[in-house]
C-alpha cells in the first residue's frame, strides 16, 4: 500500500563498489514494484578498458550476459547489451516504470561520442529500450548534458 507520505523516494537498488560497470547477481537489483522511474548509471570510463574485475563488478557475469570475452576491450555494444539484456542491468525494472540510462563521466568529446554511440545502438537494436539516454558528468563541469529520447 502506498502511504502518500513522500513525493519522491530515491533508492540505490544496486551498488557497484565504485566501479564504472556492473552485472547484477540473480537477486539484483532490488527495485520496489512501486518505482515509477528507474535510472541505470554507467561510467563511460570503462569503455576501451579490459573486461576485468578492475573495471567491472562481477566481470564474469558481464561476460556471460554480453558475450564479450574476459580481458577483451569493453565496447559500446557490450554496454548497450548489458543495459537491456533479460539478465542485465535493468532486468528488475517494473513494467510500467519509465526507464532512463545515465551515461556518466562524459568529460571529454571522445566520451560524449561513446555515449552517443550507445544511445544509437539502443535506439536501433534494443527490444526493451529505455525511454531516454542522458549523457553527462556528475563530478565535473562539462559541456551541456545531452538527452536522447529513444
Secondary structure, DSSP 8 states (H G I E B T S, - for coil): ------S---------TT-SEE---TT-----TT-SEEEEEEEGGGTTSBSSTTTEETHHHHHHHH---TTSB--HHHHHHHHHSTTSTTTT--TTSEEEEEEE---SHHHHHHHHHHHHHHHHH-TT--SEEEE--SSS--S--EEEE-
